[in-house]
Amino acid sequence: MLLIGIGAITLLAGGAGAGVYLTGGVTGNQPAEDPRRPKLVERSDEPAETPAAGEEGKLVLKEGTVSVKNDRVPVDPKKYEVTYIGLEQSFTANLADGAGFVQLGLSLSTYYDSKVVQNIERQGVPIRSAVLMILSQQDAAVLSTPQGKQLLQRDLTDAINQVLRDKEGFGGIDNVYFSNLVIQ
């Protein structure tokens, strides 16, 4: 009986020790932060930097300072700096009902730092493909209404974020904006 009691205590102590070790120890140390993960850019009163001579049109980005667990954390637009990224090429696709086509230009917004912009540039081809797939599913009658356009914005935002999550492990796109939109 004594051996069974000692064995049970040893097993319980070993399990408790393993649990403490796996959860970061007694001090609760968190695992090291991934330096490649985008961070939120806090809003400041400083004016945005302007590009140097010879770099016209080049976007100058601030570095983020606020870490988040994932890109689904709600962001307060009054607290964080927004960056707009214009996609250079426009998109043209046939509509689902076969009665016409849609052509649009897009800009994306993010509250995260330059890492999200780099991810967008690196994943340009799958993002473009996802946008074209969403566009080809649209109906002209629905798309011609304000609600249809808002639904398209949400669908495009979700699709682009999904591509970024699949390929880079982090989305970070807050919204999609139309820089031009033609439905024929």
C-alpha positions, 0 to 999 in steps of 0.5 A, a space after each residue: 500500500 505504501 508503494 502504491 501511495 508513493 507511486 501515485 504522489 510521484 505521478 501527480 508531482 510529475 504531472 504538475 511539474 510538466 504542466 508548470 513547465 509547459 505553461 511558461 513556468 512559475 513566472 508565466 513567461 510568454 514565448 518569444 514574439 515573432 519579429 516577422 509578425 506585423 504590429 499596429 501603428 499607433 497614431 501620432 501628432 507627427 506629420 507623415 514623412 515625405 518621400 526623398 527626392 527622386 522617390 516620388 509616389 513611394 509610400 513611407 511607412 512607420 514601424 508598428 509598436 503594438 503587438 497583437 495575437 492575431 489579425 482578427 483583433 478589433 482595431 480602434 481607428 482613433 487610436 491607430 494610424 491607417 495606411 492606404 495601399 493602392 493596387 496598381 492594376 485594375 481588375 476586369 471580370 465577366 459577371 456571373 449572369 453572363 450579361 456583362 463585365 465589371 472593371 474596378 480599381 482597388 485600394 486597401 487599408 491597414 492599421 498594421 506596419 510595413 510588414 503587411 504591405 510587404 506581404 501584399 506585394 509578395 502575394 500579389 498573384 494569389 490576391 489578384 486571383 482571389 479578387 477575380 474569383 469574387 468578381 466573377 461570382 457577382 450579379 449585375 443587378 445586385 452589384 448596381 445597388 449600394 448594398 451590393 457594392 458594400 457586400 462586394 467590399 466585405 467579400 473582397 476584404 475577407 478573400 484578401 485576408 484569407 489569402 494573406 493568412 494562408 500564405 503569410 500567417 497574418 491578414 491585416 487588411 481592414 477594408 477595401 476601397 474602390 478607386 474606380 468601378 464600371 459595370 457593363 
